[in-house]
Amino acid sequence: MLSVSSTSKGHIPSSEMKSIYDTQVAFRPASQNSLDRNTVDLDQERASFIDNAIRTELAMKQAVEEYSEIGDMLAKMIK
């Protein structure tokens, strides 16, 4: 790891910063063997993609509703 000199007391010490190499990589073990050594389970990947898409859509809708409620409240306060 490279040593970094700080130019301000407000800087975060490098010893407290996490390295990108400290993260754990998540992967699925192969659910089946393959003759061509491609062990990607397309059905599982599609299901995970759909799950992600649905969760993202719901989170976005929730955020839009939350911010529209805040906007409505602010509009009422201004009137």
N, C-alpha and C positions, 0 to 999 in steps of 0.2 A: 504494500500500500504506500502511496506517495505521501510524504509529509507536506503539510500545508501550513504556511504561516498566516496568522490572522492579523489584520490591520486595524481591527476595532474590537473593543471588549464585548460588544454585542454579538459578535460572530459565534456561531455554534461550534464547539470544539469538534474536530474531525473524529475523535474517539467515540462521540455520541451518534454520529451519522451511521446509518446502516448501509452496508455495501449491497449493490445489486446481486452480488454473488452469494449473499446470505439467505436469499429467498428460496423457498422450497418449490420445486417444479412439480405440478400435479399432472399425472397421466393415468390413463386406465390401462390395466394389464390386458393383454390379448384375451378375448373371450373364446377365440377359436384359432386353430392353426390354419395356415394358408400355404398352398403350393408355391405361390409367387412371392412369399414372404411379406405380403401386404396384410397386416393383421388389423387394419382399421375396420371396425364394425360400422358400416354405413347406417344401419338402422338405429344404432345407439347414437351416432353423431347427429343424425336428423332429429331424433327425439330431443337431444340436448339443445340443438339449435332452436327448435320450436319452443322449448321450455324457456330458453333465454329470451326469445322474441316476445313471448307472452308476458314474462316478468318485466321486461323493459317497457312494453306498451302500458302495462298497469301502473308502473312507477311514473311514467310520463303523464298519464291521465290524472293521477293523484296530485302530482306537482302542479299541473295546470289548474285543477280545481282549487287547490290550496291558494295559489297566487291570485286566482280570480276572486276568491272570497276576501282576500286581503285588499284587493283593488276595490271591490264593492264597499267594504268597510271604510276605506279612505275616502271614496267618493261621497259617502253619506256624511262623513265628518266635515267635508269641505262645504257641503250645502248649508 
